[in-house]
Amino acid sequence: MWLGHVFELCISLHVCVVCVQSAQESEKIQDELNEKVERLKAELVVFKSLMSNKMSDMDTKIQEKATLVDMDICRRIDISTKLCDVAQQCNSEDMLKMFNVSPARKKECKPVSDEDSSEMDADPSTSTSEEEVPLNVTDEMKRMLNQLRETFDIDDDCDSLTWEENDETLLLWEDFNNYNIQPGQSEILGSLIDETESLFKTREQEYQETIGAIEMELATAKSDMNRHLHEYMDMCSMKRGLDVQMETCRRMIKGGRNSPSVSSVASSDSGNTDEIQDKLLDKDGEAEPLLLLDSQILGYNVCGGSLLLRICPSSLSVHLSILMCVSLCSFRTFPCAAVEVKNEPILGFNEGSPERAELQKALDDLKGKTEEIPCVVGDEHVWTKDIRYQLSPFNHSHKLAKFCYADKELLNKAILASVAARREWDLKPIQDRAQVLFKAADIISGPKRAEILAKTMIGQGKTVVQAEIDAAAELIDFFRFNAKHAVELESQQPLDSDGSTNTMLYRGLEGFIAAVAPFNFTAIGGNLAGTPALMGNVVLWKPSDTAMSASYAVYNVLRDSGLPTNIIQFVPADGPVFGDTITSSEHLAGINFTGSVPTFKRLWKQVAQNLDVYKNFPRVAGECGGKNFHFVHKSADVQSVVTGTIRSAFEYGGQKCSACSRMYVPDSLWPQIKQGLLDIHKQLKVGDPVEDWSTFFSAVIDDKSFARIKKWLDHAKSSPKLNIIAGGHCNDKKGYFVEPTIIESTDPQEAIMAEEIFGPVLSVYVYPENDYLELVCNGVFIYKYYECKANFDQNVVNEAAKALRNAAGNYYVNDKSTGSIVAQQPFGGARASGINPQPAHQSTARTPIHSSLISM
């Protein structure tokens, strides 16, 4: 009996024909099938990865179709594997019985004679296969599966091969229905697999195109959202502009000289406008007809030439509630304003939060890129030959920004352009100028927050926490609170007397203000330039070379918020060139400075030497560094002292003018405090704040700072009076990294206890606990100081406050020296640390204005 029988097994999606002639051939073919099945599974993984790409909710239909295709492929491969197992276990005779091919599938043929049979046995290739009807792969697969179910216990959950073939299911069977397999043509297997691979590639391309279209729609939607956000902020700014309408009314309305008493009107801030109108009517008679200026104006009453307005813009983020009385033939105003602003909330940037995702994207966008930053004079972007680069402190191979230094000629051009624009800007109502800062604060709080934070982190080496409290929260607070104080300043008016009305006008200074900004706070740069402009001044802003990228971003926000051309000129420059140029100009009206003591002294001397050149006496305001200390009393809480000192000394690598750089500890508490400092010191992580968000602080700002700190560390290692108890090492191979260092000194007069280092170095002097008062009164303190005394009794607090009354610009009890908040802890220096121009009740630090008294 001849065994030249061919049986066909059709595998799902990739149709496989297995010809079994013997048990040995079956095993060989099985190995090939297993290999091909593995290839199919690998392709399925690629296909499933395509299906798992993140897609929008708008693509729900595509996801449903992909799920159906996925289920179909998995079931077919599972069935194919089971069929292969059957082929391996059974010989050809068993398979012939199992899959008894129906005679109906063959054409009618004559009985075969013995001779013919012999010929067929001798040459199987001449069999009647050419008379067979071509097999339909799908039908044969279904038939074989049914017989397989009847013979073996196959557990499948559905009729896997009876999908409804329509556009919704996207079945792949239809792509192979036209294949007809002839016995012995196993080479068709390769072509089928090639066809399948081509199909996968086609499907992948289709889905990629679909996903690309979806991403484009999402980008368009995001762009529209940002546009609507800007429109919303513009609307808010327009609402704040209601004050401008009030100013217009004040100038247009004519009336008598007698106006109602300020106390009687301004004190009636109860919202009951009828009562106010009744008082005015009783005094001056009937009111004029109601004039509707805006839908937000509730009403007004003209009484003997005086105008009473009540505005209630309830939807503003900064609420204005203003009562203004206007008198004819004078600039007499009483804007009893209450501009309500609050400190900007500090975001947490927790894992999975929206703000963290936005910041991470902004950081990724800056990786390996160099921003080009020109000098900006008016609307002209100018490049000079003196090209410089801002390097990332923790990776100085990354050039974050390319910029240029303004030369003397360009600086003088900027000065003249600013002076020419000053008069028009100064004549604008304070409400218009305040509107620019209000809008800038809103932009930084919203769409530009991530960008400015990212540039501060990479460019100035700040952690996400330090960047957030600086470049976002503090800068926003500066803009909002300073604008609030500017609006409220006009309410500070002199008293009237019989026969005269006195009015105080607040105007900017005649000339220009030079703003010299530091590297360590993005907020300070924006404040030094933005606040003088708010008060009607024009400004030349010299940003720090090592804070260039973030400063330029803030400058662009101010311009986008409506700051006119030539009001603030953005002019990076070499320090001595800038100082020489501004101090030799006759138009210099003031200097707004934050930086080192030597630089501030140099500028002050140059101003003094050129006094005969100036049209006015320039205002010089400066805030410098400090040798801040924590003074610990024997009654202090040890844990509070330890945690507060670690944070104050080492956050941002000690590069704050308020950082604790020395500590005085009573000998009775030193063992406990020392151990606490060392325990926390071991846990401090110094590194890349962008790659590792758990970093406590990063590298110091540049090579100059690194070299200066290294000299102090070398001094500590060589001095017999000093003992390094923690840290003391540094490395500038990749970034300018310095370990947090704690040094114990046996001499309170040692140089390291008196001179500013501006780095992560803390010096400690241990004193006899009963000599604390003598120590604070010995006169060695020359900089500004901050106190940290935990659990002092009131008598000790009073004694220390008297002794340090003139020594400290800021004085804290039971707190660390860093972390002052706008409008909560006004910030300023004393002695060699600055002129402390900031009044206790305001945060408009270093704001040059001029007051004029007009008597009529």
Disulfide bonds with the S-S distance in Angstrom:
none
